[in-house]
Amino acid sequence: MTSHAALELFAVLALVLGCAVPLGAYIARVLEPGTRRQPLAIIERAVYRVLGVDPAEDMPWTRYATGVVALSAVGVVVLYALQRVQGVLPLNDAVLPAVPPLLAFNTAVSFVTNTNWQAYGGETTLSLLTQMIGLTVQNFVSAAVGLAVLAALVRGFTRRQAKGVGNLWVDLTRGMLYVLLPLALLVAVVLAADGVPQTLDATRTVSLLAPAADSAAPRDQRLPLGAVASQVAIKQLGTNGGGVYNVNSAHPFENPTPLTNLVEVVSILLIPAALCITFGALVGDRRQGWAILAAMTVLLVATTLPTIASEQAGTPALASAGASLSADATQAGGNMEGKEVRFGIVSSAIWATATTAASNGSVNAMHDSFTPLGGLLPMWLMQLGEVVFGGVGSGLYGMLVFAVLAVFLAGLMVGRTPEYLGKKLEAREIKLAALVVLVPSAFVLVGTAASLLTAGGRAGIFNPGAHGFSEVLYALSSAANNNGSAFGGLGANSAWYNALTAVAMWIGRFWIIVPVLALAGALAQKQAVPPGPGTLPTTGPIFVVLLVGTVVLVGALTFLPALALGPIVEHLQLMGGGR
């Protein structure tokens, strides 16, 4: 690996962590009860009056969960309806017709669950109105839902013998008003200043600079435009990931320069990293947040470096053609297939691991064209449960579930009832944590197997052998873990995959959210216990190692056999000359 690669990775992480500290402290103040900030406080109070919300109400976890699921169900209905009637609505310069029913349903579930899986080409399927009113709104709402659920879980740890876990509508309003909207506005201005379109013109016709000599050939080209900068800003900050264009963040309008690439990849990781600082502040021990952040950073670096090295090394065929790095790693080369020249291998590999670690799903390169090992690691990051930074809120509450399991395993080793943040972890809490970890993983494996066994599933596999298996496994891993990125090469816009991935996205979102809220409710009712001589410290290196080990162990035991049938065997075939 080159020194440039190490320097670029260090710069990205330094920017993320440097910005995360003040942002995390700010979010903690936003989530504290009674916080009011002028002039946004005027808007906040107006929202409560319009919705008829009592901001002082404290909801039990059951009502909080019911509100989350009901709000999301309404979002699916509204977004589905908008797609079905977009052909007769304004801001549709390209005269795009209604989206087919099953694809519209899949897209609605996708954006409501913060997955943003796209089985369509954005500029050829959705009107500007649908993109702005439908998709962008859900990018804000779904991210705010994740932040709200995290706030409820943290209250479960901090409250003593309480029945409530907070007010869903207050958490949603504050998350969007004080956190997501200001950050998205700032990033959108930066992106627009560097060339990302931001206009109400859906298309613009321009004359070709060098038209073909044939008089019958077209001399003009219609360029798809729209409110791109604003959607890209929230899709990255909210770890949503859906692109305005079919090729997502590889498109020169979405991501035109190395500067926009840096801003966007930092935006992907920023809020998940900041929430670790928020967690430490809210529980009254900043070291707790730093321990979680350290575990996430270790896992991200440990997967990013091999991904870069694998892509820089290329393949035996590239090496024999002289297109790999030299022995002293100073000459250009490696696997450039599927990558934008303006970004190169390093920026593409860093983005690939960042987007799959952070439940974002946007791509600036074709993951299907990565080397087998280069594609394996981003896939595995999703299979870990999207807890390595993860989505806004969802990444941290997923990692806290792993922390509960890690403390439980440590308790088993010393024969002591496990404790975390002053709460004893008993059978109910461990069962809920196990549900969060195991059910989405089981759906990935079952869904992959079903796709290989049914005619509808096999019809979408255009690449034979191990690579085709990897494409299916990646698709189910992406959907069930609410990532949204695609390996590529899979015919996903079919009845089978539209229905299957929609179910996977819904289960992957709410089978986690509901047990997490149940865990919050159970913890909130408990009395705090003082740490004893056998209590495992959860702020030091030992806990970080234990937490990393638990995440890796669960991921390896669950998915190693499946990975062996896909990218691992493909790597062995590649090294053996295809035999």
NUBA-786443 format. One line per 3 residues: number of its first residue (from 1); their letters; for each residue x, z, y of C-alpha. Coordinates in pm, 1 decimal. Layout:
REM NUBA-786443
NUM> A> X Z Y ~ ...
***
This chain:
REM NUBA-786443
1> MTS> 0.0 0.0 0.0 ~ 130.8 -87.2 345.2 ~ 204.9 151.3 629.3
4> HAA> -55.1 -35.0 833.3 ~ -321.1 62.3 579.3 ~ -227.1 429.0 592.2
7> LEL> -217.8 421.3 973.5 ~ -561.4 256.0 1002.3 ~ -719.9 502.0 758.8
10> FAV> -562.3 793.1 945.1 ~ -690.4 656.3 1278.7 ~ -1046.8 625.2 1146.0
13> LAL> -1046.6 977.4 1002.0 ~ -884.6 1122.7 1314.5 ~ -1152.7 967.8 1534.5
16> VLG> -1431.1 1084.2 1304.1 ~ -1306.0 1442.6 1274.4 ~ -1207.9 1464.7 1640.0
19> CAV> -1554.5 1360.1 1757.3 ~ -1730.8 1558.9 1482.7 ~ -1620.5 1899.1 1613.6
22> PLG> -1793.3 1889.4 1955.1 ~ -2088.3 1692.3 1817.6 ~ -2140.3 1941.4 1534.7
25> AYI> -2141.5 2232.9 1778.1 ~ -2392.4 2048.0 1995.6 ~ -2627.4 1976.1 1701.5
28> ARV> -2615.0 2345.0 1606.4 ~ -2742.6 2434.0 1954.3 ~ -3017.5 2171.7 1921.1
31> LEP> -3139.0 2320.4 1592.5 ~ -3135.3 2678.9 1712.6 ~ -3484.1 2818.6 1785.7
34> GTR> -3593.4 2830.9 2146.5 ~ -3345.9 2568.6 2266.5 ~ -3465.4 2382.9 2577.4
37> RQP> -3274.0 2121.1 2772.0 ~ -3393.1 1958.2 3093.5 ~ -3504.2 1683.9 3145.9
40> LAI> -3547.0 1601.1 2776.0 ~ -3734.4 1927.6 2729.5 ~ -4019.8 1777.0 2932.5
43> IER> -4043.7 1490.6 2685.5 ~ -4020.0 1732.4 2392.9 ~ -4312.3 1941.0 2517.3
46> AVY> -4513.7 1625.5 2584.9 ~ -4461.9 1512.7 2225.3 ~ -4591.2 1844.6 2094.1
49> RVL> -4901.4 1821.2 2314.5 ~ -4977.5 1466.2 2201.3 ~ -4932.9 1555.7 1834.8
52> GVD> -5115.4 1885.4 1866.4 ~ -4815.1 2074.2 1731.2 ~ -4753.4 2444.3 1778.9
55> PAE> -4372.5 2459.3 1805.6 ~ -4375.5 2831.5 1725.5 ~ -4538.0 2776.6 1384.7
58> DMP> -4316.5 2856.4 1085.0 ~ -4400.9 2642.6 780.2 ~ -4360.9 2748.3 417.2
61> WTR> -4158.9 2503.7 212.9 ~ -4467.5 2358.0 44.8 ~ -4622.2 2255.9 376.0
64> YAT> -4287.7 2131.0 506.9 ~ -4245.8 1911.3 197.4 ~ -4604.2 1786.1 216.2
67> GVV> -4545.6 1682.3 577.6 ~ -4227.1 1493.8 487.7 ~ -4389.8 1302.1 200.9
70> ALS> -4709.4 1230.4 397.7 ~ -4517.9 1105.7 701.8 ~ -4310.1 878.4 479.5
73> AVG> -4616.6 744.3 298.5 ~ -4779.0 656.6 632.4 ~ -4455.3 486.0 735.3
76> VVV> -4463.7 269.3 422.1 ~ -4822.7 161.4 491.9 ~ -4756.0 77.7 857.8
79> LYA> -4434.9 -114.1 791.3 ~ -4594.5 -303.2 501.2 ~ -4889.8 -403.9 718.3
82> LQR> -4661.9 -516.2 1002.0 ~ -4471.3 -749.5 769.1 ~ -4790.1 -893.1 624.4
85> VQG> -4932.8 -992.7 964.9 ~ -4612.1 -1081.6 1150.9 ~ -4706.9 -1450.9 1143.0
88> VLP> -4983.1 -1395.4 1400.0 ~ -4796.2 -1145.3 1616.3 ~ -4581.7 -1218.9 1925.7
91> LND> -4199.2 -1230.1 1946.3 ~ -4183.1 -1477.0 1659.3 ~ -4009.5 -1779.8 1810.8
94> AVL> -3907.3 -1911.5 1467.5 ~ -4273.3 -1900.0 1353.7 ~ -4185.9 -1697.3 1045.9
97> PAV> -4476.7 -1648.8 804.0 ~ -4601.1 -1325.4 651.8 ~ -4360.0 -1158.2 410.6
100> PPL> -4477.8 -1188.2 45.9 ~ -4659.7 -872.7 -77.0 ~ -4408.2 -734.1 -327.3
103> LAF> -4109.8 -806.5 -102.8 ~ -4291.7 -644.8 190.9 ~ -4361.6 -335.5 -19.9
106> NTA> -3999.8 -315.9 -133.7 ~ -3876.2 -350.0 225.4 ~ -4119.6 -86.7 354.2
109> VSF> -4011.2 167.0 91.3 ~ -3648.7 75.6 153.4 ~ -3647.4 149.7 526.9
112> VTN> -3870.5 456.6 504.5 ~ -3638.5 614.8 245.7 ~ -3327.1 549.9 459.1
115> TNW> -3201.8 303.1 195.4 ~ -3236.2 -29.0 379.6 ~ -3193.9 -230.7 62.9
118> QAY> -3261.1 -592.3 160.6 ~ -3371.3 -855.5 -89.6 ~ -3414.4 -1110.9 190.1
121> GGE> -3224.8 -1278.2 472.8 ~ -3309.7 -1095.3 793.6 ~ -3291.5 -1387.4 1037.3
124> TTL> -3502.4 -1612.6 811.3 ~ -3763.4 -1357.9 699.4 ~ -3847.5 -1104.9 971.3
127> SLL> -3960.7 -1171.7 1327.8 ~ -3805.3 -999.1 1627.5 ~ -4114.0 -778.0 1658.7
130> TQM> -4088.3 -665.3 1295.9 ~ -3718.1 -596.2 1337.0 ~ -3768.8 -394.4 1656.5
133> IGL> -4098.1 -211.5 1601.6 ~ -4084.1 -183.0 1226.1 ~ -3727.7 -150.4 1105.2
136> TVQ> -3560.7 11.5 1404.9 ~ -3829.8 280.4 1434.5 ~ -3787.4 370.7 1067.6
139> NFV> -3411.7 383.2 1115.7 ~ -3467.8 668.4 1360.8 ~ -3744.1 843.7 1166.1
142> SAA> -3577.7 834.3 823.4 ~ -3250.2 968.3 965.0 ~ -3438.2 1245.2 1147.1
145> VGL> -3614.1 1339.3 821.5 ~ -3277.9 1393.5 651.9 ~ -3159.5 1607.3 941.3
148> AVL> -3482.2 1811.1 930.2 ~ -3454.6 1880.2 556.6 ~ -3095.6 1996.4 605.1
151> AAL> -3209.6 2232.5 881.7 ~ -3470.2 2379.7 646.9 ~ -3212.8 2435.7 370.8
154> VRG> -2970.5 2605.7 608.8 ~ -3250.8 2838.2 718.2 ~ -3303.1 2920.1 352.8
157> FTR> -2948.7 3055.9 342.2 ~ -2965.5 3239.0 675.7 ~ -3312.0 3395.7 661.1
160> RQA> -3391.6 3721.3 485.0 ~ -3720.3 3781.0 300.0 ~ -3892.3 3507.6 501.1
163> KGV> -4180.7 3286.1 394.9 ~ -4110.8 2993.8 625.5 ~ -3827.4 2741.4 655.1
166> GNL> -3901.6 2610.4 1005.0 ~ -4129.7 2357.3 1170.2 ~ -4099.4 1999.2 1046.5
169> WVD> -4235.4 1840.3 1364.7 ~ -4001.8 2039.2 1587.1 ~ -3702.0 1949.9 1370.7
172> LTR> -3795.7 1580.2 1370.0 ~ -3855.7 1568.3 1744.1 ~ -3534.5 1743.4 1834.7
175> GML> -3328.2 1540.9 1590.4 ~ -3446.1 1211.9 1736.3 ~ -3467.9 1315.6 2101.7
178> YVL> -3146.9 1514.3 2143.2 ~ -2917.5 1362.8 1877.5 ~ -3007.4 1016.1 1751.2
181> LPL> -3143.9 853.6 2067.7 ~ -2856.4 948.0 2303.0 ~ -2588.7 854.0 2050.2
184> ALL> -2759.7 524.2 1966.0 ~ -2789.4 438.2 2334.7 ~ -2418.6 503.9 2387.6
187> VAV> -2306.8 299.8 2085.8 ~ -2547.0 15.0 2168.0 ~ -2398.9 -16.2 2518.4
190> VLA> -2045.8 -27.9 2374.7 ~ -2142.0 -293.2 2119.0 ~ -2330.8 -505.6 2371.4
193> ADG> -2033.9 -490.7 2608.4 ~ -1811.9 -631.8 2333.5 ~ -2034.3 -925.6 2245.6
196> VPQ> -2319.5 -803.4 2021.3 ~ -2645.4 -969.4 2139.5 ~ -2916.8 -756.3 2300.6
199> TLD> -3205.0 -972.0 2417.6 ~ -3575.9 -1031.7 2364.5 ~ -3500.9 -1397.8 2292.4
202> ATR> -3533.9 -1432.0 1916.6 ~ -3346.2 -1762.1 1910.4 ~ -3151.0 -1989.2 2140.8
205> TVS> -3076.2 -2357.7 2096.9 ~ -2724.4 -2471.9 2189.0 ~ -2547.0 -2806.6 2176.0
208> LLA> -2274.2 -2848.9 1917.1 ~ -1922.3 -2863.5 2060.5 ~ -1824.2 -3137.0 1817.0
211> PAA> -2138.8 -3312.4 1688.3 ~ -2108.4 -3538.3 1386.5 ~ -2044.9 -3904.8 1450.5
214> DSA> -2352.2 -3998.4 1249.1 ~ -2633.3 -4048.3 1501.4 ~ -2884.9 -3910.0 1251.2
217> APR> -2704.9 -3576.7 1224.2 ~ -2839.7 -3290.5 1438.1 ~ -2659.1 -3242.4 1769.5
220> DQR> -2807.1 -2899.3 1841.0 ~ -2809.4 -2568.4 1657.1 ~ -3059.1 -2282.0 1678.7
223> LPL> -2886.1 -1943.8 1695.7 ~ -3073.6 -1629.6 1584.3 ~ -3043.3 -1357.7 1848.6
226> GAV> -3265.3 -1058.2 1928.0 ~ -3216.6 -689.9 2000.9 ~ -2915.1 -669.3 1773.0
229> ASQ> -2694.6 -407.2 1943.4 ~ -2969.3 -144.5 1949.5 ~ -3051.7 -192.8 1580.9
232> VAI> -2687.5 -198.1 1472.8 ~ -2621.2 124.4 1664.3 ~ -2890.1 326.1 1486.4
235> KQL> -2836.2 158.3 1150.1 ~ -2477.8 288.6 1153.3 ~ -2535.7 627.9 1318.2
238> GTN> -2842.7 697.0 1104.8 ~ -2662.9 585.1 785.0 ~ -2938.7 329.2 734.0
241> GGG> -2740.2 9.3 694.2 ~ -2994.7 -271.8 703.4 ~ -2866.5 -574.8 889.3
244> VYN> -3039.0 -807.9 1133.8 ~ -2860.9 -1093.0 957.4 ~ -2831.3 -1184.9 591.9
247> VNS> -2456.4 -1120.7 574.7 ~ -2498.5 -786.8 751.8 ~ -2196.0 -652.8 939.5
250> AHP> -1983.2 -949.5 834.2 ~ -2187.2 -1163.6 1077.0 ~ -1997.4 -1238.1 1400.6
253> FEN> -2302.8 -1142.2 1607.6 ~ -2340.2 -800.0 1444.6 ~ -1970.0 -724.0 1429.4
256> PTP> -1769.8 -970.3 1639.6 ~ -1433.3 -797.6 1697.6 ~ -1195.5 -540.4 1549.7
259> LTN> -1313.5 -299.9 1822.1 ~ -1678.9 -325.2 1718.8 ~ -1566.8 -287.0 1357.6
262> LVE> -1387.8 38.5 1443.9 ~ -1680.5 170.5 1647.9 ~ -1925.5 92.9 1369.6
265> VVS> -1723.6 240.3 1084.0 ~ -1663.2 558.9 1285.0 ~ -2036.5 571.5 1361.3
268> ILL> -2113.3 557.5 988.0 ~ -1920.6 878.0 916.0 ~ -1968.8 1060.6 1245.5
271> IPA> -2297.3 1251.6 1211.6 ~ -2247.8 1346.1 842.2 ~ -1906.2 1489.4 932.4
274> ALC> -2043.5 1667.3 1240.0 ~ -2318.8 1830.8 1035.5 ~ -2055.3 2020.1 836.3
277> ITF> -1946.9 2181.5 1163.3 ~ -2314.9 2242.4 1242.1 ~ -2359.6 2413.0 905.5
280> GAL> -2070.4 2649.9 966.7 ~ -2203.8 2740.0 1310.3 ~ -2558.8 2805.4 1187.0
283> VGD> -2454.6 3027.6 894.1 ~ -2226.0 3227.2 1121.9 ~ -1898.8 3133.1 951.5
286> RRQ> -1732.5 2812.4 1065.9 ~ -1495.4 2825.0 769.3 ~ -1789.4 2746.0 539.5
289> GWA> -1842.0 2417.1 717.7 ~ -1474.1 2332.5 718.0 ~ -1453.2 2395.1 342.3
292> ILA> -1736.1 2147.5 277.1 ~ -1581.5 1895.3 516.6 ~ -1242.6 1932.3 346.3
295> AMT> -1395.8 1858.2 4.9 ~ -1568.9 1547.4 140.8 ~ -1251.9 1423.4 309.9
298> VLL> -1041.8 1472.6 -3.8 ~ -1287.8 1268.7 -210.0 ~ -1306.1 992.6 51.2
301> VAT> -928.4 958.5 84.8 ~ -881.3 975.3 -292.2 ~ -1112.3 676.6 -340.4
304> TLP> -1018.4 475.5 -30.5 ~ -645.5 456.8 -98.3 ~ -679.5 306.6 -450.7
307> TIA> -942.6 61.8 -321.1 ~ -702.9 -63.1 -53.8 ~ -415.5 -79.9 -302.2
310> SEQ> -624.1 -271.6 -555.9 ~ -733.3 -531.1 -300.8 ~ -382.5 -567.0 -161.5
313> AGT> -241.1 -613.8 -511.6 ~ -493.0 -888.9 -582.2 ~ -521.4 -1036.7 -929.9
316> PAL> -269.8 -1183.1 -1177.8 ~ -378.8 -1533.4 -1074.1 ~ -316.9 -1456.8 -707.8
319> ASA> 16.0 -1294.8 -790.3 ~ 130.8 -1599.4 -986.1 ~ 37.9 -1814.0 -686.9
322> GAS> 243.6 -1592.0 -455.0 ~ -59.8 -1445.7 -275.8 ~ 9.2 -1077.2 -339.5
325> LSA> 211.8 -821.3 -148.5 ~ 588.2 -834.2 -188.5 ~ 778.1 -556.2 -355.6
328> DAT> 854.2 -388.6 -24.5 ~ 489.4 -433.2 86.7 ~ 581.8 -613.9 407.7
331> QAG> 435.8 -960.2 347.9 ~ 68.6 -1048.9 382.1 ~ -133.4 -1131.7 74.4
334> GNM> -376.4 -988.3 -175.2 ~ -740.6 -1056.2 -251.6 ~ -898.9 -1209.8 60.2
337> EGK> -1196.1 -1357.9 -125.0 ~ -1523.9 -1255.0 34.7 ~ -1354.1 -1094.8 337.2
340> EVR> -1361.7 -1190.2 702.5 ~ -1024.4 -1304.3 836.3 ~ -1083.0 -1111.2 1159.9
343> FGI> -1092.8 -784.5 959.1 ~ -864.1 -847.2 662.7 ~ -819.3 -643.8 347.4
346> VSS> -760.1 -298.2 492.5 ~ -1055.9 -286.4 730.7 ~ -1280.1 -434.1 461.2
349> AIW> -1172.2 -180.0 199.1 ~ -1206.7 115.2 438.3 ~ -1556.0 -2.9 533.2
352> ATA> -1651.4 -48.4 165.0 ~ -1569.3 311.4 75.9 ~ -1706.1 453.8 401.1
355> TTA> -2040.1 277.5 365.9 ~ -2088.5 377.7 1.6 ~ -1964.3 731.4 59.8
358> ASN> -2193.3 779.6 358.2 ~ -2516.2 636.6 213.5 ~ -2501.5 366.9 479.3
361> GSV> -2504.4 43.4 283.3 ~ -2397.0 -197.3 556.5 ~ -2112.6 -426.3 451.9
364> NAM> -1849.5 -628.1 634.6 ~ -1725.9 -798.2 315.6 ~ -1873.6 -917.5 -14.6
367> HDS> -1828.2 -635.1 -265.5 ~ -1897.9 -880.7 -546.5 ~ -1565.2 -1047.5 -461.5
370> FTP> -1357.9 -730.4 -480.6 ~ -1125.3 -680.7 -772.8 ~ -1283.7 -487.8 -1063.4
373> LGG> -1114.6 -159.3 -966.6 ~ -1171.3 -227.1 -597.5 ~ -1544.3 -259.9 -667.2
376> LLP> -1556.5 31.6 -911.9 ~ -1465.5 302.5 -661.4 ~ -1731.6 219.7 -398.6
379> MWL> -1985.8 203.2 -681.3 ~ -1875.0 542.3 -813.0 ~ -1901.5 697.8 -467.5
382> MQL> -2272.9 614.3 -473.9 ~ -2307.0 748.0 -826.2 ~ -2166.6 1084.4 -718.3
385> GEV> -2499.7 1133.3 -543.0 ~ -2401.8 1019.1 -192.2 ~ -2247.5 1357.4 -114.2
388> VFG> -1907.4 1240.1 12.0 ~ -2022.4 1260.6 374.5 ~ -2347.2 1098.2 259.4
391> GVG> -2648.9 1020.6 475.7 ~ -2757.7 1202.4 790.7 ~ -2857.1 1543.8 655.3
394> SGL> -2897.4 1417.8 300.3 ~ -2523.6 1405.9 233.6 ~ -2470.8 1767.9 330.9
397> YGM> -2774.7 1908.1 153.6 ~ -2666.3 1713.2 -154.4 ~ -2317.5 1862.1 -131.0
400> LVF> -2465.3 2210.9 -82.8 ~ -2650.3 2161.6 -411.8 ~ -2314.3 2085.4 -574.1
403> AVL> -2176.6 2398.3 -406.4 ~ -2452.9 2598.6 -573.0 ~ -2356.7 2447.5 -909.0
406> AVF> -1986.8 2511.8 -845.7 ~ -2052.4 2877.8 -769.1 ~ -2273.8 2899.2 -1078.0
409> LAG> -1994.0 2760.0 -1297.4 ~ -1749.1 3006.8 -1145.5 ~ -1993.9 3288.2 -1219.3
412> LMV> -2015.3 3180.0 -1581.9 ~ -1637.6 3197.1 -1614.0 ~ -1619.1 3556.9 -1492.5
415> GRT> -1949.8 3678.9 -1635.3 ~ -2107.5 3756.2 -1296.7 ~ -2431.5 3655.5 -1124.9
418> PEY> -2325.8 3382.7 -880.6 ~ -2364.6 3431.2 -506.5 ~ -2342.2 3182.3 -221.7
421> LGK> -2363.7 3275.3 145.7 ~ -2493.9 3619.3 56.8 ~ -2774.7 3498.5 -172.1
424> KLE> -2781.8 3559.9 -546.4 ~ -2837.7 3236.6 -739.3 ~ -3073.9 3292.6 -1027.8
427> ARE> -3240.3 3070.2 -1287.8 ~ -3488.5 2907.4 -1049.3 ~ -3222.7 2800.0 -800.3
430> IKL> -2996.7 2657.6 -1070.8 ~ -3282.8 2461.5 -1229.3 ~ -3375.2 2309.5 -893.9
433> AAL> -3010.9 2215.2 -830.1 ~ -2989.6 2053.3 -1174.1 ~ -3301.1 1846.3 -1101.7
436> VVL> -3148.7 1718.9 -778.2 ~ -2832.4 1603.4 -955.6 ~ -2963.5 1472.8 -1287.5
439> VPS> -3292.6 1290.2 -1222.6 ~ -3165.0 1015.9 -985.5 ~ -2863.8 963.4 -1212.4
442> AFV> -3089.9 928.4 -1515.8 ~ -3299.0 668.4 -1333.1 ~ -2986.4 464.0 -1255.1
445> LVG> -2891.3 447.4 -1622.4 ~ -3244.7 395.3 -1753.3 ~ -3318.1 130.0 -1490.0
448> TAA> -2997.5 -55.5 -1571.6 ~ -3074.0 -49.3 -1943.3 ~ -3430.7 -167.5 -1884.0
451> SLL> -3307.2 -455.2 -1667.2 ~ -3075.0 -571.3 -1943.1 ~ -3345.2 -546.6 -2208.5
454> TAG> -3625.7 -728.1 -2028.0 ~ -3663.2 -1096.7 -1949.4 ~ -3739.5 -1024.1 -1583.7
457> GRA> -3422.9 -820.9 -1545.2 ~ -3197.9 -1069.3 -1720.7 ~ -3339.7 -1360.1 -1520.0
460> GIF> -3172.8 -1227.3 -1205.9 ~ -2824.2 -1203.4 -1362.3 ~ -2637.5 -1519.1 -1267.5
463> NPG> -2291.0 -1403.8 -1379.0 ~ -2241.2 -1347.0 -1751.1 ~ -2056.6 -1065.1 -1922.7
466> AHG> -1912.6 -750.7 -1770.1 ~ -1942.4 -869.5 -1411.8 ~ -2314.7 -933.3 -1444.3
469> FSE> -2354.6 -585.4 -1591.6 ~ -2167.0 -441.6 -1291.1 ~ -2403.0 -617.9 -1053.3
472> VLY> -2709.4 -461.4 -1215.9 ~ -2548.5 -116.7 -1237.6 ~ -2445.2 -139.3 -872.4
475> ALS> -2796.5 -240.0 -764.2 ~ -2961.7 55.2 -939.9 ~ -2689.9 294.0 -819.0
478> SAA> -2747.3 172.3 -463.7 ~ -3126.5 198.3 -478.4 ~ -3159.2 533.7 -655.5
481> NNN> -2901.3 693.7 -427.6 ~ -3055.6 545.7 -110.0 ~ -2744.0 350.4 -16.8
484> GSA> -2875.7 -3.7 18.0 ~ -2557.8 -206.6 -21.1 ~ -2547.4 -481.2 -282.9
487> FGG> -2270.9 -609.9 -503.0 ~ -2410.5 -958.3 -451.0 ~ -2463.6 -1228.4 -709.3
490> LGA> -2785.3 -1070.0 -838.4 ~ -3123.1 -1239.2 -792.8 ~ -3286.0 -926.9 -649.3
493> NSA> -3583.1 -1097.7 -478.2 ~ -3794.5 -1111.2 -791.9 ~ -4099.4 -924.3 -914.8
496> WYN> -3889.1 -712.5 -1151.4 ~ -3619.6 -601.2 -909.1 ~ -3852.7 -563.3 -610.2
499> ALT> -4074.0 -326.6 -810.4 ~ -3792.7 -145.6 -992.9 ~ -3575.1 -82.2 -688.6
502> AVA> -3876.7 32.4 -484.7 ~ -3952.0 299.5 -746.7 ~ -3583.5 390.7 -764.3
505> MWI> -3560.6 430.6 -386.0 ~ -3870.9 651.1 -368.5 ~ -3752.1 873.2 -655.3
508> GRF> -3398.5 885.8 -518.9 ~ -3527.4 1010.4 -184.2 ~ -3810.6 1248.8 -262.4
511> WII> -3705.4 1381.1 -602.4 ~ -3415.5 1526.7 -407.6 ~ -3597.9 1628.4 -89.2
514> VPV> -3878.0 1822.9 -259.6 ~ -3649.5 2029.3 -489.0 ~ -3413.1 2091.7 -196.0
517> LAL> -3702.1 2226.5 11.5 ~ -3817.1 2434.5 -285.7 ~ -3462.8 2570.8 -307.1
520> AGA> -3477.0 2650.1 66.3 ~ -3802.8 2837.5 19.0 ~ -3668.2 3037.1 -273.8
523> LAQ> -3350.5 3133.1 -87.9 ~ -3536.3 3228.0 230.6 ~ -3738.3 3488.4 37.3
526> KQA> -3427.2 3659.3 -96.8 ~ -3256.6 3957.9 55.4 ~ -2890.8 3924.5 147.2
529> VPP> -2636.7 4097.7 -72.2 ~ -2295.7 4209.9 53.6 ~ -1994.9 4044.2 -112.5
532> GPG> -1845.3 4246.9 -394.5 ~ -1505.5 4251.4 -565.0 ~ -1607.7 3967.7 -798.7
535> TLP> -1761.8 3742.7 -534.5 ~ -1599.4 3400.0 -516.0 ~ -1472.4 3327.5 -162.5
538> TTG> -1626.0 2997.4 -52.3 ~ -1400.7 2924.1 242.3 ~ -1057.7 2871.6 90.3
541> PIF> -862.1 2610.1 -105.5 ~ -975.7 2744.9 -443.5 ~ -1339.2 2679.2 -357.8
544> VVL> -1256.9 2333.2 -219.6 ~ -1081.2 2242.5 -544.7 ~ -1369.0 2385.8 -749.3
547> LVG> -1625.5 2190.9 -546.0 ~ -1431.6 1864.4 -571.0 ~ -1386.2 1921.7 -943.4
550> TVV> -1758.6 1983.6 -995.3 ~ -1855.5 1664.2 -812.3 ~ -1598.4 1456.1 -1000.8
553> LVG> -1683.7 1612.3 -1337.9 ~ -2055.6 1547.5 -1304.3 ~ -1993.5 1192.2 -1184.6
556> ALT> -1745.1 1116.3 -1461.4 ~ -1953.9 1260.2 -1743.5 ~ -2266.4 1080.9 -1623.5
559> FLP> -2135.6 734.4 -1542.6 ~ -1800.5 680.1 -1716.0 ~ -1958.4 515.3 -2025.7
562> ALA> -2155.8 275.2 -1805.1 ~ -1853.5 199.3 -1587.6 ~ -1654.2 129.3 -1903.2
565> LGP> -1898.6 -150.5 -1989.0 ~ -1869.1 -307.0 -1643.6 ~ -1574.9 -289.4 -1403.2
568> IVE> -1334.5 -117.3 -1643.2 ~ -1368.0 -375.5 -1919.5 ~ -1361.5 -651.8 -1656.9
571> HLQ> -1030.6 -513.7 -1526.4 ~ -887.7 -510.6 -1879.0 ~ -1002.6 -869.2 -1933.3
574> LMG> -845.8 -970.0 -1603.2 ~ -514.9 -807.8 -1689.5 ~ -527.0 -972.6 -2031.1
577> GGR> -576.3 -1317.7 -1891.2 ~ -952.4 -1327.8 -1955.9 ~ -930.1 -1257.7 -2331.1
***
